[in-house]
Amino acid sequence: MIRRDSPSGARLRCALQRAAKKGEIGMTAYLEGGAAFIADIRGGGHMLMQKEKEILRSLAGRYMDLAALPVQQEKIAMWKTLNAGSMTRPMVAVALDQIPWHEFDSHELLRLHVADPFWQQIERQLRQKLFQWAYFPVDMVIEPFISIPMAVSGQHYGIEIQEETIATDARNDIVSHCYKNQLEEEADIAKIQDMRIVHDAAETARRLESANEIFGGIAPVHTSGIQFHAGLWDFVTQFMGVENIYFDLMDRPEFMHQIMRRFTDATVAGIKQANELDVHDGNAKLCHGSYIYTNEFLPGPAKGKGGKSQNSWAFGLAQLFSSASPDITREFELPYIQEIAGYFGGLYYGCCERLDDRMELILQIPNLRKVSCSPWNDRDVFAEKIGPEFIMSAKPNPAFLAEKSVDYGAVEKDLRHTAEAARRNHVNLELILNAVSTVRYDPARLTKWSEIAMHAVGGG
C-alpha cells in the first residue's frame, strides 16, 4: 500500500502529474488506505483525486442552492438602486478579504481538504462564502456561477519589497512593516518598470476545461480578469517607507513628482496592455469591498460589457496623506489619479485615510462613483460635502470588535450616527466593514455586528 502523504506517494504523485502535463495519461489510479481513487481531471497540471473532486462538487452544490434563492436578485436590485443614486435604504457589506479568517480555521466548514494550490484556493473561496452567508451575510450577493481566474500576470513594477516586520499574532498576516528605501536617488527611478501584462490563454483554457469537468451539471463556470489598484502611494510607501516620503515631499518635491510620473506611466502601460488582451474584469461584482452592480456596466451576474477598462472599475487611495495637508493631495495625488481614473468606467476612492477636509479635491476625479469615509473622518462634515451625486462608502470602526469585551451599545451608536448623518444630508450610503485585524478568535462578534448594522439601516 502506498500512502499519498508518504515519500513514495509523493514521488508517485509528482511522476503522474508530469505525465498528465504531457498528455500521456488521463486517468490516474491512486491507492490510499487500501482504497482506490481515480483522478480523472486533466488540464493545466492541476491534479485532483476523485475524493477532492467530490468535495468541490459538494461545496458547489451548496453554493448554487444559495445562489438560486430569490433574495439574491432582490439584493442585486437594491445595490443597483444605491449605485444609481436613489437608494431604497443604506446597504451593508462585510469585505470578505478584510477579516481574520485564520481565527476561524477550527470551524469544520472552513477546513480545507484539497491539496493542489490552485483548486485549494477555489475550495477556500467557496467555503468562505458559505461561512459568511451562514454567520454574517448582511447584504451580500452569491452569484450563480463559479469564478475561475484567468492566467494573467505582470501586474507589478519589477521591484521586490524589502522590509522588516513585527507580528502580534504569528498566524495573522496583519503585521507592522518597516520598509527599506529603494528610491533614494534619481537613478533609482529607473528601477520602476512598466507593467507587462501577459495572458497565458492556453492555461486559462486548461483551467476552464478542468473546471467544467469538476462542476459540470452543478454550476456554470466563468473566468475572472484583473482589477487595477490605482492607489500608487501604497506602492511608493512599500518601496520607500512612510517617513522617507514625508521628508522628500518637503525637501525634494520635484524628485517625488518624478517618482509619481514614473509610477503613473508604468500603470497606464499596464492598463493599455490589459485592454489589448481584453482581461480587465468587467464581471467583477466588487471593488474594494463594495458591490458595483449598475445598469451601465454590470446589470446582473456575469453580464458585464467586456474586458476593457472603460467597462470596469478601479480603486484609488493615498492613505499616508492623512498626515499631510490637502495641498499635498492637490499637488502630489490629484493629477496622477485623475489621469489613471480617466481610463475606467468607475472609480472607488479612499480606504482608511481622512478625506472630509479635502473633499472638494476628491470630487474632481473623473468617473468617481464612491468615496470612502473611514473612522478618521468627521462623518457629519463628510456627509455635508459629498452630496447626493456620489456614494458615501462609510467604514465602521473595526476597533470595537478587537476589544477584550465588545461594547455593542457603542457599536450601535456609532452606526446610527453615520446613518443619521447621511439621512440628514440626503446622501446615498453604504456601510462596508473592513480592516478587521482581529475579533479575538470569536466569529460570533461579526454575527452580532451584522445584526446591529442591519437594524441600524432598517434592514433587520
C-alpha positions, 0 to 999 in steps of 0.5 A: 500500500502506498500512502499519498502523504508518504515519500513514495506517494509523493514521488508517485504523485509528482511522476503522474502529474508530469505525465498528465502535463504531457498528455500521456495519461488521463486517468490516474489510479491512486491507492490510499488506505487500501482504497482506490481513487481515480483522478480523472481531471486533466488540464493545466497540471492541476491534479485532483483525486476523485475524493477532492473532486467530490468535495468541490462538487459538494461545496458547489452544490451548496453554493448554487442552492444559495445562489438560486434563492430569490433574495439574491436578485432582490439584493442585486436590485437594491445595490443597483438602486444605491449605485444609481443614486436613489437608494431604497435604504443604506446597504451593508457589506462585510469585505470578505478579504478584510477579516481574520479568517485564520481565527476561524480555521477550527470551524469544520466548514472552513477546513480545507481538504484539497491539496493542489494550490490552485483548486485549494484556493477555489475550495477556500473561496467557496467555503468562505462564502458559505461561512459568511452567508451562514454567520454574517451575510448582511447584504451580500450577493452569491452569484450563480456561477463559479469564478475561475481566474484567468492566467494573467500576470505582470501586474507589478513594477519589477521591484521586490519589497524589502522590509522588516516586520513585527507580528502580534499574532504569528498566524495573522498576516496583519503585521507592522512593516518597516520598509527599506528605501529603494528610491533614494536617488534619481537613478533609482527611478529607473528601477520602476518598470512598466507593467507587462501584462501577459495572458497565458490563454492556453492555461486559462483554457486548461483551467476552464476545461478542468473546471467544467469537468469538476462542476459540470451539471452543478454550476456554470463556470466563468473566468475572472480578469484583473482589477487595477489598484490605482492607489500608487502611494501604497506602492511608493510607501512599500518601496520607500517607507512612510517617513522617507516620503514625508521628508522628500515631499518637503525637501525634494518635491520635484524628485517625488513628482518624478517618482509619481510620473514614473509610477503613473506611466508604468500603470497606464502601460499596464492598463493599455496592455490589459485592454489589448488582451481584453482581461480587465474584469468587467464581471467583477461584482466588487471593488474594494469591498463594495458591490458595483452592480449598475445598469451601465456596466454590470446589470446582473451576474456575469453580464458585464460589457467586456474586458476593457477598462472603460467597462470596469472599475478601479480603486484609488487611495493615498492613505499616508496623506492623512498626515499631510495637508490637502495641498499635498493631495492637490499637488502630489495625488490629484493629477496622477489619479485623475489621469489613471481614473480617466481610463475606467468606467468607475472609480472607488476612492479612499480606504482608511485615510481622512478625506472630509477636509479635502473633499472638494479635491476628491470630487474632481476625479473623473468617473468617481462613483464612491468615496470612502469615509473611514473612522478618521473622518468627521462623518457629519462634515463628510456627509455635508460635502459629498452630496447626493451625486456620489456614494458615501462608502462609510467604514465602521470602526473595526476597533470595537470588535478587537476589544477584550469585551465588545461594547455593542451599545457603542457599536450601535451608536456609532452606526446610527450616527453615520446613518443619521448623518447621511439621512440628514444630508440626503446622501446615498450610503453604504456601510462596508466593514473592513480592516478587521485585524482581529475579533479575538478568535470569536466569529460570533462578534461579526454575527452580532455586528451584522445584526446591529448594522442591519437594524441600524439601516432598517434592514433587520 
